[in-house]
Amino acid sequence: MKVSHIVMTAAALGAALGTSALAQTTSQAAARQSTGLPVSIQKDNRFLILSEAGIARAFQNAATRPDAVFVTRDRKVTISLEYRNSALRPNEITALLTQYPSVLRRQLPGIKTLNADIVRAGGNQWAQFVMTLPGKNGAERRLEQLMTSVGNRPMVVTIDSTTEGYKANETAVRNLVNSIQVIR
């Protein structure tokens, strides 16, 4: 199973790309945000969206590039979405709780804590993995991955921030994640 390599924090994205690569969601006329993915996301003015060119510049390796990236306005939290080409059936989501942590520990050395659970968000069942890792300048890093099956393929949502950045934006992040609806 491919592990997401989306580890660029929102602050790093903002610094690397400047505001020109960010498109404000307020410019969208529709109430739901179009991502080109088989999901819809409720529009939220607390987030900016990285443009396709911005995503390509920030994630130069096309093999690990996310399909959509949301950044909080304070640039402290990055939420990225990937629709992977591998297989994941709905009945396999719970099996991820025992299989995926070992993959994460191999790919992300230095994990301090790792909690795995099944959650419901946006009417879907998700495998949730919440990790803390050492960060830069003594700031602890919080990384969360949510996985569900959409069309028998994994939809992965990655939330990356410092623990303090997440706390400051937790309500907005949870609202955005809970608004993700599979388009049937």
KEVOLUM-66674 format. One record per residue: x negated, y, z of N, C-alpha, C in turn. Coordinates in steps of 0.1 Angstrom, whole numbers, padded with zeros to 4 digits, always signed. Atoms other than C-alpha are relative to their C-alpha. Layout:
<pts>
XYZXYZXYZ ...
</pts>
This chain:
<pts>
-0008-0012+0000+0000+0000+0000-0009+0012+0000 +0007-0012+0001-0013+0034-0009+0002+0009+0012 -0001-0009-0011-0020+0057+0020-0001+0014-0005 +0000-0014+0004-0012+0094+0015-0013+0006+0004 +0012-0008-0003-0043+0116+0013+0003+0014+0001 -0004-0014-0001-0023+0147+0019-0004+0004+0014 +0005-0004-0013-0043+0162+0047-0004+0014+0001 +0003-0014+0000-0046+0198+0038+0011+0007+0008 -0009-0008-0008-0030+0220+0064+0006+0012-0007 -0006-0011+0006-0007+0248+0055-0009+0012+0000 +0009-0012+0000-0032+0274+0066-0011-0002-0010 +0011+0002+0010-0059+0258+0044+0006+0002-0014 -0007-0002+0013-0034+0258+0015+0001+0015-0003 -0001-0015+0002-0027+0295+0020-0013+0006-0003 +0013-0006+0002-0063+0304+0022-0006-0004-0013 +0006+0004+0013-0073+0283-0008+0008+0005-0012 -0008-0004+0012-0045+0294-0031+0005+0014+0000 -0006-0013-0001-0033+0327-0019+0015-0001-0002 -0014+0000+0000+0003+0337-0021+0005-0002-0015 -0005+0001+0014+0005+0336-0060+0004-0015-0003 -0003+0014+0003+0007+0298-0059+0013-0005+0008 -0011+0003-0008+0036+0299-0035+0013+0006-0006 -0013-0005+0005+0072+0303-0048+0009+0001+0012 -0009-0001-0011+0097+0316-0023+0013-0007-0003 -0013+0006+0003+0128+0295-0019+0011+0010-0001 -0011-0009+0001+0148+0326-0016+0003+0004-0014 -0003-0003+0014+0145+0331-0054+0008-0010-0006 -0009+0011+0006+0165+0299-0059+0014+0004+0002 -0015-0004-0001+0202+0306-0066+0008-0012+0006 -0007+0011-0005+0213+0271-0057-0002-0002+0015 +0000+0002-0015+0221+0261-0021-0010-0012+0003 +0009+0011-0002+0200+0229-0026-0012+0002-0009 +0012-0002+0007+0164+0229-0036-0003-0011-0010 +0004+0010+0010+0154+0211-0068-0015-0003+0001 +0014+0003-0001+0121+0192-0065-0004-0009-0012 +0003+0009+0010+0123+0170-0096+0000-0014+0005 +0000+0013-0006+0126+0140-0073+0014-0005+0002 -0014+0005-0002+0156+0117-0067+0006+0003+0014 -0006-0005-0012+0164+0137-0036+0003+0015-0001 -0002-0014-0001+0178+0171-0028-0003+0004+0014 +0004-0006-0013+0167+0194+0000+0008+0013+0002 -0008-0013-0003+0188+0221+0016-0010+0011+0000 +0009-0012+0001+0173+0255+0009-0002+0006+0014 +0003-0005-0013+0156+0270+0039-0010+0012-0002 +0008-0012+0002+0142+0306+0038-0013+0000+0009 +0012+0001-0009+0116+0296+0065-0011-0007-0007 +0011+0007+0007+0096+0277+0039-0002+0007-0014 +0004-0004+0013+0077+0286+0008-0003-0013-0008 +0003+0013+0007+0072+0260-0020-0012+0003-0009 +0012-0001+0008+0039+0254-0037+0005-0003-0015 -0004+0002+0014+0043+0258-0075-0008-0013-0005 +0007+0012+0006+0032+0229-0098-0015+0003-0002 +0014-0003+0002+0000+0248-0106-0007+0001+0013 +0005+0000-0014-0006+0254-0069-0003-0014+0005 +0002+0014-0005-0002+0217-0061-0012-0006-0008 +0011+0006+0007-0026+0208-0089-0014+0006+0005 +0012-0006-0005-0052+0233-0076-0004-0005+0014 +0002+0004-0013-0048+0222-0040-0003-0015+0001 +0001+0015-0001-0047+0184-0047-0006-0004-0014 +0005+0002+0013-0071+0180-0076+0000-0014-0005 -0001+0014+0004-0070+0142-0076+0015-0003-0004 -0013+0003+0005-0039+0134-0097+0006-0012+0007 -0005+0013-0006-0036+0099-0081+0005+0002+0014 -0004-0002-0014-0031+0113-0046+0008+0014+0001 -0007-0013+0000-0012+0145-0056+0015-0002+0004 -0014+0001-0003+0022+0150-0040+0009+0006-0011 -0009-0005+0010+0053+0158-0061+0006+0013+0004 -0005-0013-0005+0065+0187-0039-0007+0003+0013 +0007-0005-0013+0049+0208-0011+0008+0012+0005 -0006-0011-0007+0067+0230+0013-0010+0005+0011 +0009-0006-0010+0048+0254+0036+0008+0010+0008 -0007-0010-0009+0061+0273+0066-0005+0014-0004 +0004-0014+0003+0060+0311+0061-0013+0004+0008 +0013-0004-0008+0033+0313+0089-0011-0009-0004 +0011+0008+0006+0013+0287+0069-0006-0010+0011 +0005+0009-0011+0010+0264+0100+0005-0014-0002 -0005+0013+0002+0029+0234+0087+0002-0002-0015 -0002+0004+0014+0028+0216+0053+0009-0012+0000 -0008+0012+0002+0055+0192+0043-0001-0004-0015 +0002+0004+0014+0048+0172+0012+0009-0013-0003 -0008+0011+0004+0069+0147-0007-0006-0008-0012 +0006+0008+0010+0057+0118-0028+0010-0011-0003 -0009+0011+0004+0078+0093-0048-0010-0010-0007 +0011+0009+0004+0053+0064-0051+0005-0010-0010 -0003+0010+0010+0052+0038-0079+0000-0014+0005 +0000+0014-0006+0048+0008-0056+0014-0004+0004 -0014+0005-0004+0078-0013-0044+0002+0001+0015 -0005+0000-0014+0097-0008-0012+0015-0002+0000 -0014+0003+0000+0131-0024-0008+0006+0005+0013 -0006-0005-0012+0155-0010+0018-0001-0009+0012 +0001+0009-0011+0153-0042+0039-0014-0002+0004 +0014+0001-0004+0115-0038+0041-0004+0012+0009 +0004-0012-0007+0115-0005+0059-0004-0003+0014 +0004+0003-0014+0115-0020+0094-0013-0008+0001 +0013+0007+0000+0086-0043+0085-0012+0010-0001 +0011-0009+0000+0065-0012+0079-0005+0004+0014 +0004-0003-0014+0065-0006+0117-0012-0009+0005 +0011+0009-0005+0042-0036+0122-0012+0000-0010 +0010+0001+0010+0023-0035+0089-0008+0012-0003 +0006-0012+0004+0015+0001+0082-0010+0006+0010 +0010-0006-0010-0002+0012+0115-0015-0005-0002 +0013+0005+0002-0032-0010+0107-0007+0007-0012 +0005-0007+0012-0035+0006+0073-0004+0014+0003 +0003-0014-0004-0033+0041+0088-0013+0001+0009 +0012+0000-0008-0060+0032+0114-0013-0002-0008 +0012+0001+0008-0084+0021+0087-0002+0012-0009 +0001-0012+0009-0077+0051+0065-0003+0013+0007 +0001-0012-0008-0077+0077+0093-0007-0003+0013 +0008+0003-0012-0105+0069+0117+0001+0012+0010 -0001-0010-0010-0102+0087+0150+0014+0003+0005 -0014-0003-0005-0065+0085+0155+0000-0002+0015 -0001+0001-0014-0059+0093+0191+0013-0007+0005 -0013+0006-0003-0022+0083+0193+0007-0003-0013 -0008+0004+0012+0001+0065+0168+0013-0006+0006 -0013+0005-0004+0038+0061+0175+0008-0004-0013 -0008+0005+0012+0060+0041+0150+0014-0002+0005 -0014+0002-0003+0098+0041+0150+0008+0000-0012 -0010-0001+0011+0129+0038+0128+0009+0012+0004 -0008-0012-0003+0148+0071+0126+0010+0001-0012 -0010-0004+0011+0179+0083+0106-0001+0014-0002 +0000-0014+0003+0176+0115+0088+0006+0001-0014 -0007-0003+0013+0198+0129+0059+0008-0012-0004 -0007+0012+0003+0218+0097+0061-0008-0012-0005 +0009+0011+0003+0188+0075+0054-0007-0006+0011 +0009+0007-0009+0168+0050+0074-0014+0003-0004 +0014-0003+0003+0131+0060+0076-0009-0007+0010 +0010+0004-0009+0101+0044+0091-0008+0013+0003 +0007-0012-0004+0084+0072+0111-0013-0004+0007 +0013+0002-0006+0047+0073+0120-0005+0014+0004 +0005-0013-0005+0035+0102+0142-0013-0003+0007 +0014+0002-0005-0002+0105+0149-0006+0013+0005 +0008-0012-0004-0025+0129+0167-0014-0004-0004 +0013+0002+0004-0060+0132+0154-0009+0012+0005 +0008-0012-0003-0090+0154+0163+0001+0010-0011 -0001-0011+0010-0088+0187+0145-0012+0009+0001 +0011-0010+0001-0111+0216+0137+0001+0010+0012 +0001-0010-0011-0122+0240+0164+0008-0004+0012 -0007+0004-0012-0107+0219+0192+0015-0001-0001 -0015+0001+0001-0071+0221+0179+0003-0014-0005 -0004+0014+0003-0055+0187+0179+0009+0001-0012 -0007+0001+0013-0040+0177+0145+0012-0009+0002 -0012+0008+0000-0004+0163+0142+0003-0004-0014 -0003+0005+0013+0003+0141+0112+0012-0009+0001 -0012+0009+0000+0037+0125+0106+0003-0004-0014 -0005+0005+0012+0048+0103+0078+0013-0007+0002 -0013+0007+0001+0083+0092+0070+0001-0007-0013 -0001+0007+0012+0090+0065+0045+0014-0007-0001 -0013+0006+0003+0123+0053+0030-0001-0006-0014 -0001+0006+0014+0133+0033-0001+0010+0008-0008 -0009-0007+0009+0148+0052-0030-0002-0007-0014 +0001+0007+0013+0155+0031-0061-0011-0011+0001 +0010+0011-0003+0133+0003-0045-0014+0005-0001 +0014-0006+0000+0103+0027-0045-0001+0008+0013 +0002-0008-0013+0088+0045-0014+0001+0015-0003 +0000-0015-0001+0097+0081-0008-0007+0003+0013 +0008-0003-0012+0071+0095+0016+0000+0015+0002 +0001-0014-0005+0074+0127+0035-0011+0001+0010 +0011-0002-0009+0042+0139+0052+0001+0014+0006 +0000-0012-0007+0042+0166+0078-0013+0002+0007 +0013-0002-0004+0008+0180+0085-0002+0014+0007 +0002-0013-0007-0001+0207+0111-0009-0003+0012 +0006+0001-0013-0019+0214+0143+0012-0003+0010 -0011+0003-0009+0001+0203+0174+0007+0013+0004 -0006-0013-0004+0007+0240+0183+0008+0006-0012 -0007-0005+0012+0017+0249+0147+0013-0008-0002 -0012+0008+0001+0042+0221+0147+0010+0004+0011 -0009-0005-0011+0057+0232+0181+0006+0013-0004 -0005-0013+0003+0061+0267+0168+0011-0001-0012 -0009+0002+0012+0080+0254+0137+0009-0012+0001 -0006+0013-0001+0096+0222+0150+0015+0001-0005 -0014+0000+0004+0133+0233+0145+0001+0001-0015 -0001-0002+0015+0127+0245+0109-0005-0013-0007 +0005+0012+0006+0107+0213+0101+0011-0011+0001 -0010+0010-0001+0133+0190+0115+0013+0003-0008 -0011-0004+0009+0161+0209+0097-0003-0004-0014 +0003+0003+0014+0143+0206+0064+0000-0015-0003 +0000+0014+0001+0136+0169+0069+0014-0007+0000 -0013+0005-0001+0171+0162+0080+0009+0003-0012 -0009-0004+0011+0185+0179+0049-0004-0008-0013 +0004+0008+0012+0167+0155+0025+0011-0011-0003 -0011+0009+0004+0195+0136+0007-0004-0007-0013 +0002+0008+0012+0190+0108-0018+0011+0003-0010 -0009-0002+0011+0206+0115-0051+0004-0013-0006 -0005+0013+0004+0227+0085-0060+0007+0001-0014 
</pts>
